[in-house]
Amino acid sequence: MQKEKGNIMYIFTYILTWISGIIVYITEGQNNKRLKFHTLQAIFLGVTAMILDLILFFIPYLGPLLFFLIWVYGMYIAVKAYNGEDIKAPVLGDYAAKYSEYSP
């Protein structure tokens, strides 16, 4: 099966982490299992980054740095998805694959 290439929705999904993930999930994710996988993965990455940021709030710079690094990793996944290659984030990608019924 040829994987879809060049769909800008994959990049938009990861830009605002969980917010854009939810928007794409509601509008487009129900029709496309691959896109649904990426929306769920973006949501899980965003929520994880927020939780880590809140937990590490009292350690200067560490929380925001981890949040930024997770965002950069999400954007890397987005560019790869845009080019037709699926990357599954450790642990979170397994849950996204399970709930989207799509196995990268």
C-alpha positions in Angstrom: 0.0 0.0 0.0 1.4 3.4 -1.0 1.5 5.8 1.9 0.1 9.2 1.4 2.7 11.9 0.8 2.5 15.7 0.9 -0.5 16.1 3.1 0.0 19.3 5.1 -2.4 18.1 7.8 0.4 15.9 9.2 2.5 19.0 9.9 -0.5 21.0 11.2 -1.3 18.1 13.6 1.9 18.5 15.5 2.4 22.3 15.5 0.3 23.1 18.6 0.7 19.6 20.0 -2.5 18.5 21.7 -4.6 21.5 20.6 -4.0 21.0 16.8 -4.1 17.3 17.4 -7.7 17.5 18.7 -8.7 19.9 15.9 -7.5 17.6 13.2 -8.8 14.5 15.0 -12.3 16.0 15.0 -12.3 17.4 11.5 -10.3 14.9 9.4 -9.0 12.1 11.6 -12.1 9.9 11.5 -11.8 9.3 7.8 -8.1 8.3 7.6 -6.5 5.8 9.9 -3.0 7.0 9.3 -4.0 10.6 10.1 -5.9 9.4 13.1 -2.7 7.7 14.4 -0.8 10.9 14.0 -3.4 13.0 15.7 -3.5 10.7 18.7 0.3 10.6 18.9 0.4 14.4 18.8 -2.2 14.6 21.6 -0.3 12.1 23.7 3.0 13.9 23.1 1.5 17.3 24.0 -0.2 16.0 27.2 3.0 14.3 28.3 5.1 17.5 27.6 2.6 19.5 29.7 2.6 17.1 32.6 6.4 17.0 32.6 6.5 20.8 32.5 4.1 21.0 35.5 6.1 18.4 37.5 9.4 20.1 36.8 8.0 23.7 37.2 10.2 24.3 40.3 13.4 23.4 38.6 14.5 26.4 36.6 14.6 25.9 32.8 14.2 22.1 32.9 10.5 22.0 32.4 10.4 24.4 29.5 13.5 22.8 27.9 11.9 19.3 28.0 8.6 20.8 26.6 10.6 22.4 23.7 12.5 19.2 23.0 9.3 17.1 22.9 7.8 19.7 20.5 10.9 19.5 18.3 10.6 15.7 18.3 6.9 16.0 17.3 7.8 18.3 14.4 10.4 15.8 13.2 7.7 13.1 13.2 5.4 15.6 11.4 7.9 16.2 8.6 8.6 12.5 8.2 4.8 11.8 8.0 4.5 14.6 5.4 7.1 12.7 3.4 5.2 9.4 3.7 7.3 7.8 6.5 5.7 6.9 9.8 7.6 7.2 13.1 6.2 5.8 16.2 7.1 7.6 19.4 8.4 5.3 22.2 5.5 4.0 24.4 3.0 6.7 23.3 3.1 5.5 19.7 2.0 2.1 20.8 -1.1 3.6 22.4 -1.8 5.7 19.3 -1.5 2.6 17.1 -3.8 0.7 19.3 -6.6 3.3 19.4 -6.3 4.3 15.8 -6.1 0.7 14.5 -3.2 1.7 12.3 0.2 0.0 12.6 3.1 2.0 11.1 
